[in-house]
Amino acid sequence: MRKATIDPNRQCPKCRTAEHQVNIGYNRSGTRRCQCRICGMRYTPEPKKHEYPDEIKQQALRMYRSGASGRAIGKALGMNKANVYHWLRTEKKEPVESDE
């Protein structure tokens, strides 16, 4: 059986204990996977953020407003067209700030 180590930065997201946390390997992106021996929850302590920079988002929105399709924007920027459409939906929901 694996030895449980106590790391104050690593705690179970379900039961919030820092004791009895064991390493169980790595996921596809290369980050460490852990398991809580108390509740059995498997989790990634510090997952990688998969997010595009704001400059890319703004560039995609400008391209869309200039008449490019979502598919063309996705190909030009090397991303999925669903990302572009999601940004358009969330932009419409946000209130527009005026310069008055």
Buried (B, 14 or more C-beta within 10 A) or exposed (E): EEEBEEEEEBBBEEEEBEEBBBBEEEEEEEEBBBBBBBEEBEBBBEEEEEEEEEEBBEBBBEBBEEEBEBEBBBEEBEBEBEBBBEBBEEEEEEEEEEEE
